[in-house]
Amino acid sequence: MAQRVGAGEPAAGPKRTSRVRVAVRLRPYMDKQDDKGEGPCVRGLDSHRLEIVNWRNATETLHYDFDMFHDEKSTQKEVFVESVKPVLPHILNGQNASVFAYGPTGAGKTHTMLGSQEQPGMIPRAVREVFHLVRAQEAKEDGWEYAISMSYLEIYNEKVLDLLCPSTQDLPIREDKDHNILIPGLTTTPLASFSEFDTQFIPASLNRTTASTKLNQRSSRSHAILLIKVVRTRRVHPHRQQTGKLYLVDLAGSEDNRRTGNQGIRLKESGAINLSLFTLSKVVDALNGAAGGRVPYRDSKLTRLLQDSLGGSAHSVMITNVAPEYSYYFDTFTALNFAAKSKQIVNRPFVRETLLQPSIVSKRPRDQGSSSSSEPQRKRTREGKESKTDPDRVPSSSTSCSTQPQSPSDGTVLDRLLALEKMLMGTPEKERLHLLKTVAQSRKEIEELKAKQKELETKAKQGGSALREDSLFKTNVLPLHRKPSCARPKKQQAVVSPLQVSQVHIQQGALVCKSYIAPDKKKKEQSEISEGKENGGVDVHTDWESHMDASLMEKSREKILSTLNGGSLKELKGLQLIGDKKAKLIMGWREIHGAFTQVEDLKKLEGITAKRFSSFFKANILSSIGK
Ligand SMILES: Nc1ncnc2c1ncn2[C@@H]1O[C@H](COP(=O)(O)OP(=O)(O)OP(=O)(O)O)[C@@H](O)[C@H]1O
């Protein structure tokens, strides 16, 4: 698990501010001659200023001044070089950046962000540039190693959907204590090259929800957000790790339902789109001092996700797309006013840095003497899985939804101990004393664990053999309709309710006394636990552990732990007594705190009491042995 370094630490440098940069891009006329006759309702004055006819008085014009004005002849390359490229280097230094296109339906947002084969937009250009920047840094051998990955999502009807894995449902949005916005369960795909990005991105874009409206033949009905993450790790001790994120956002078009002719589902979509854009506008107002200081980020999924880009810690660029036709006049006027307001927003970018724990560092090849630049990187895949991938190798055609077996990021106690000892070399005296204490404490823990394990093994052997003979006999002679008593030498008798019948199973040397509960009762019991209600009547928490083979128990425990640390949403839900809510909580915890070191860590989750944990543990150990 990584340790967070505060934003004010030396690595982050002095805190500084960065205003949201606003560019306006005017789309050329489309093929409608009659619109052209009226002349454009908006026109550029120079590379920063533009004017629009004043609707209150047609003889006047209103002037606006922006960071950049791109006229109707501007090429994709010019827009990229002048407005987008300057923010990209920040993401190599652990800072966040975002570029988003805003404007009415049909004004050119998707053209600007995505573009076409002949005229690639900001997204492909920005990603290509990120690869260039990273390769240039690698060539300098500056002591850092870099890893690039991507995630891609859309917000459709206030649902967060994973475009790299379209079968997933609405994903939750979480915030950690450092105000980082996280989406547990979102696919993250490592990228080795730009062409690999292309092969992932193009099919994923086709998953995006689009439908035509009267205004635009191919109108985007969702907000699409592409996230490019650059993680760089210092090769030498202390192993600092910096994470920079680039958000590339194509917003859905704001639109007037009277003009778009929306009905039915299209009307519902428009409601969601306009609500999120309205909230976006309220957020901008609040950041500019209105609304008494409360910034309503939480009022829509879009603003929650863009929290970092507006008034947060990102270097942000907003490209406002406008159209020249008079039919767009009011939309253009509104968009320009929104852009002018956004220009005043000030962000506070800082470096996000963590220190890798010794257990992670000690497992890396460089600690075994290697310092090759093509050394494998640790990367997260979907649902918080960790894997080792060589960044210079083009991975096989694994799908983004595919899951890989995962090894927990925290080592065993012994691994950690060894790593700690190794770290003592070259540590100042005061810290060394503290570390020595930790080492001594860990050693003591190991001794205690070993003693306990021995004791349990002996108990299990004694109890197991006595019970095996006894229960085998009883299972054979008891009539089915009678309740058998499950023999438990030295231990208390299990409480058996009138609806239960006990069965004795012997599997792989383990003796398990399974309670049979009538199906409807079992269902009720399980749903009560997963809904958060404590178990009332029957005590299911009897001393069952002592009847199990210690090594088998340990194996099952490891299996559960590995699912907790590496399981997908579906796999987590496959655990006994874990429903959708708990599975998402587990993923959120994992995202924020890293791997669970032991199954018992589950008790740290909200709503998992000791009793509920005990039910969970028992049910899963039994079911894993039963498999
Ligand atoms: N700068 C430009 N040069 C040439 N064609 C453009 C330009 N901007 C937009 N277009 C064309 O205008 C049409 C509408 O643009 P686009 O689909 O990008 O609008 P949009 O704002 O994304 O709309 P929506 O909100 O509905 O998604 C498209 O056919 C697009 O190719």
The ligand as an SDF file (V2000), in Angstrom:
LIG
                    3D

 31 33  0  0  0  0  0  0  0  0999 V2000
  -14.5020   22.9220  -37.3530 N   0  0  0  0  0  0  0  0  0  0  0  0
  -15.2570   22.1650  -38.1460 C   0  0  0  0  0  0  0  0  0  0  0  0
  -14.9130   21.9460  -39.4140 N   0  0  0  0  0  0  0  0  0  0  0  0
  -15.6660   21.1850  -40.2250 C   0  0  0  0  0  0  0  0  0  0  0  0
  -16.7950   20.5790  -39.8340 N   0  0  0  0  0  0  0  0  0  0  0  0
  -17.2000   20.7310  -38.5700 C   0  0  0  0  0  0  0  0  0  0  0  0
  -16.4560   21.5340  -37.6540 C   0  0  0  0  0  0  0  0  0  0  0  0
  -17.1010   21.5210  -36.4710 N   0  0  0  0  0  0  0  0  0  0  0  0
  -18.1750   20.7390  -36.6400 C   0  0  0  0  0  0  0  0  0  0  0  0
  -18.2460   20.2660  -37.8780 N   0  0  0  0  0  0  0  0  0  0  0  0
  -19.3000   19.4020  -38.4160 C   0  0  0  0  0  0  0  0  0  0  0  0
  -20.5390   19.8430  -37.8550 O   0  0  0  0  0  0  0  0  0  0  0  0
  -21.4000   18.7630  -37.5510 C   0  0  0  0  0  0  0  0  0  0  0  0
  -21.8060   18.8180  -36.0870 C   0  0  0  0  0  0  0  0  0  0  0  0
  -20.6420   18.7460  -35.3070 O   0  0  0  0  0  0  0  0  0  0  0  0
  -20.5140   17.8090  -34.0270 P   0  0  0  0  0  0  0  0  0  0  0  0
  -21.2430   16.5410  -34.2080 O   0  0  0  0  0  0  0  0  0  0  0  0
  -19.1000   17.7690  -33.6650 O   0  0  0  0  0  0  0  0  0  0  0  0
  -21.3450   18.6960  -33.0000 O   0  0  0  0  0  0  0  0  0  0  0  0
  -21.5270   18.4460  -31.4360 P   0  0  0  0  0  0  0  0  0  0  0  0
  -21.4220   19.7860  -30.8170 O   0  0  0  0  0  0  0  0  0  0  0  0
  -20.6510   17.4000  -30.9570 O   0  0  0  0  0  0  0  0  0  0  0  0
  -23.0300   17.9630  -31.3630 O   0  0  0  0  0  0  0  0  0  0  0  0
  -23.7300   17.0740  -30.2200 P   0  0  0  0  0  0  0  0  0  0  0  0
  -23.8110   17.9120  -29.0140 O   0  0  0  0  0  0  0  0  0  0  0  0
  -25.0670   16.7860  -30.7850 O   0  0  0  0  0  0  0  0  0  0  0  0
  -22.8830   15.8810  -30.0490 O   0  0  0  0  0  0  0  0  0  0  0  0
  -20.6260   17.5100  -37.8950 C   0  0  0  0  0  0  0  0  0  0  0  0
  -21.0250   17.0900  -39.1740 O   0  0  0  0  0  0  0  0  0  0  0  0
  -19.1870   17.9720  -37.9280 C   0  0  0  0  0  0  0  0  0  0  0  0
  -18.3980   17.2000  -38.8120 O   0  0  0  0  0  0  0  0  0  0  0  0
  1  2  1  0
  2  3  1  0
  2  7  2  0
  3  4  2  0
  4  5  1  0
  5  6  2  0
  6  7  1  0
  6 10  1  0
  7  8  1  0
  8  9  2  0
  9 10  1  0
 10 11  1  0
 11 12  1  0
 11 30  1  0
 12 13  1  0
 13 14  1  0
 13 28  1  0
 14 15  1  0
 15 16  1  0
 16 17  2  0
 16 18  1  0
 16 19  1  0
 19 20  1  0
 20 21  2  0
 20 22  1  0
 20 23  1  0
 23 24  1  0
 24 25  2  0
 24 26  1  0
 24 27  1  0
 28 29  1  0
 28 30  1  0
 30 31  1  0
M  END
$$$$
